[in-house]
């Protein structure tokens, strides 16, 4: 869907957004929301990082096959989140993001992670947490893609990474909760929210590792074959 | 859609961004209450089927914050009672209560947002930033129901073959992963076919033409201008400190004359905008019917 038809205007906008708009939003926002500067900052930075990645993704030349594969993995992760909702705290989004990122690269990993959060929240409910969730899952995918050469074909390393991503995801989400409620890092509250989330975090981390353990082989076989056969 | 839903999605997006950001990132209880009132009004006025259970979460959230905050934060000078040598203060309880109100307002705003902004509108707005991302989102949204249906078929086949066990949660999990793996094989093959047929039809070769689903009319421009104006009316005094509010050590609100009044009225009008829009449309409809 092409909203802005003018080619020149599009180019100007795609440079204007990262270099002018982003600093302006961050600095202007902090000046306005002085009493809640931290929570604003963390919200703005996560939302704008996603914007930056989307702009970069648009400018680069991506093959059609790669583009459709990214869409398919986003859908797979979102459908999986719905399908596994019978076990609380279990969802395959992290595992799919990591495994796909290892074979498709960091940028595709970021897009898969971030868009899975957006799409599955259309079904599960959008909220203030959406940009932050997109950011967290996107980063998990980005790092899996950057360090792909240490992960490819290494099942145990992948499982350990997935396990720590599960813990990291929960810890980061609680930092967000704490900053959002207090706008300062209130340690007792943070510890209390971590403690209350321990069963959830444990299930999540272990299930991530289990997903990766069971899916690493099918993923490497199928994606490896596709890469070899079609040269993606 | 009629009323507020008929406004161009880009303007609606800008509106929700302005109203939630200025409501969420201020600690001023008056702003929080205005925000909650506006959000509730819009939620009530929207002519869509609504889930009554939406109310449970905000109420629990407010209670949790009001009860929970004094247990973690012992600031404030008015001590209500002492538990285990830790004072429970009035200021801290009120702080929790208003944080709860602020969060509840956000819940209602986002609930209305989900009712108004359907996935096609999200795609349209994303198209402003990136066509490719909008395309990925469109395809992903189409694939989700397709994959869920396919997964159900695979699940049935596995059951018929006697491979699928749902005795314990572990076997269900393993069965789920197997279905997932089969689904992936199926999906990757179809993905290649889809992308090849896209390329065959000329995708990514040469200049693209486009068709925006929604038109940006004068009415939308007016709505956008009003939103921006009211947001600035709130934000400019706010940057100068006209909405500053202290809970600790004692509750302290300062009025800065005109600038405070401007900020509060600006925000209240901003919150009322969509409800007025929706309400006036409803009234017009009502009078047209009675005349016929």
Interface residues (C-beta under 8 A of the other chain):
Chain A: X1 X2 X3 X4 X5 X17 X29 X31 X32 X33 X34 X35 X36 X39 X40 X43 X51 X54 X55 X57 X58 X62 X63 X64 X65 X67 X68 X69 X70 X71 X72 X74 X75 X76 X78 X79 X80 X82 X83 X84 X86 X87 X90 X92 X111 X115 X118 X119 X122 X123 X125 X126 X127 X128 X181 X182 X183 X186 X188 X189 X192 X207 X210 X211 X214 X215 X218 X219 X222 X223 X226 X230
Chain B: X20 X21 X24 X25 X26 X27 X65 X69 X72 X73 X99 X106 X107 X110 X113 X114 X119 X122 X123 X124 X126 X127 X128 X129 X130 X131 X132 X133 X134 X135 X136 X137 X138 X139 X140 X141 X142 X143 X144 X146 X147 X148 X151 X169 X172 X173 X174 X176 X177 X179 X180 X181 X183 X184 X185 X187 X188 X190 X191 X192 X194 X195 X196 X198 X199 X203 X204 X208 X209 X210 X211 X212 X213 X235 X238 X239 X241 X244 X245
